[in-house]
Amino acid sequence: MAATPAQMAQKWQQGFSAAGPAFTAGTGAVTESPMGKAAAQSQKALTGYSNAINSGQWAAALNNVSLASWKQSCAKAASNLSSGAQKGMAKYQAWAQTMPPVYQAMKSASQGATSPQTKVVAALNVLIASGKKGKAAGMTA
């Protein structure tokens, strides 16, 4: 007798629920950095992205997601914000501890500038020269 769709879904869910140890063992057995391998394929990725954009495939895939579906996915993802913040707290704190001298230097540099635009440029130049990346604050240099 063939399984019903509900039975198939139940078996699928049970399989995923029990997959943690196998997933951990599999990732533990990896001996080459997947990120390094991906970085080595940057030209292939660029070609693929360009082809997808130029062919209209990229736009079609984006337009295939309704606003309601996007909102539903975002609502589900919102629950990850708290756990992500908890997980990243130590890294954020370490980064934040290095920033007060940079902020002070940015303030000092901007005070010597004469217009709002040059104040911003002076402050950003200090940030860039510091080598700090303000990812936690949404800034990149």
Secondary structure, 3 states (H helix, E strand, C coil): CCCCHHHHHHHHHHHHHCCHHHHHHHHHCCCCCHHHHHHCCHHHHHHHHHHHHHHCHHHHHHHCCCHHHHHHHHHHHCHHHHHHHHHHHHHHHHHHHCCHHHHHHHHHHHHCCCCHHHHHHHHHHHHHHHCCCCHHHCCCC
